[in-house]
Amino acid sequence: MVLQPGTMVTPNLRLVRPLGEGGMGTVWLADHLALEMQVAVKFISADLPKLFLPALAKRFNREATAAARIKSPHVVTTRRRASPTPQNAELRATDVLARPPAPERS
């Protein structure tokens, strides 16, 4: 799956823009159409060695399950978890954290 703005990654999640990228994958801002809210969606990178993907997917889902059980203002809420299919990457949708604006540089 090609990740780009406007891509429907599930019937209710439409990608808006990338938020960041790390060693394990990418995070996108997305519109959750059913909940009428924006969420952060984390994807496992398809560029990782195939040997590691099953273990990473298991860890990724274990983290999503653990995070969904925690009710705290200091932990984002997991809104959706999806396993990979031919049309869909492994993903996890969470609340978006508000980030204070960066200080202006002089």
N, C-alpha and C positions, 0 to 999 in steps of 0.2 A: 504494500500500500504506500502510495506517495503522500506524504504529509505536506499539505499546503492549505492556506486560508480557503475556507468554504467547503473543505472535504467533510463529508458525513462519515464519521468513524463508527457510529452506531446509529440506529434510527432516531435517536434523540440528542446526539452530540455532534455539533458542527464546529470545526476548528476556526478560530479567529486569527490568532497570531502566535508565533513562538515566544515563550518566556525565558527559556534557558536550555542549556545542554550540558551534560556531564558524561562521565565515563560509562554509565549504565544506560543512558538514553536521553530523551528530550522531554521537556514540559511545555505544553501549549495552553493558552487561554482558549476556552471553548464556550459556546452557548449550549446550555442544557435546555432543549426546547420544551420538554414535558414539565420541568420544574420552573421554567421561566427565570433562570438565573445563570450567571457565568460561573464556570468551574475551571480548575486547573486539571489538565489531563497529562499523566505521565506515561510515556511509552518506553518499553525496552527496545534498545537499538537493534535493528536487523543486521548491523555490521559486526556484532560480537561473534566470536567463533562459535559455530554451531554446536560444538562439544559442550560449551558452557550454558547454552540457552535453557535446557530443561532444569538445571539447578537454579539458574537465575529466575526463571518463571515461577518456580516453587517458592523461592524466597520472596519474590515480588508479591505473590498472592498471600503469603503468610503475613507480610508487613501490612497489606491492605486489610486483612481480617483483624489483625491486632489493633490497627488504628481505628477501625470501625467500632471496636468495643470500648474505646477510651472516650469518656465524656469529660472534657476539660476545655477551658478557654485557651489553653496553651497548645492544643493539638487540633489539626484540621480534621474535619469530618469527611469520611469516605462516602461518596455519593453513588459510586458505580464501580464495579470491577468486571472485566471481560477477559475471557481466555481467547487465545488466538484462533482464528479461522482463516481460510484462504483470503477472505476479504478484509480481515481485521487483525491488527496487531494486538499484542498483550497490552492492556491499558488499565489505568486506575484513575478515576475522577474524584477530585476532592474540592473542598471549599477553596476559594482564592483568598490569600492573605492580603490585607491592605498594606501597602508599602508607603512609608512617608516619603515625600518628595526629596530628591537628592539636593543637598545644599548647593546654592549657586556658587560658581567659581568666579573669582575676580580677575 
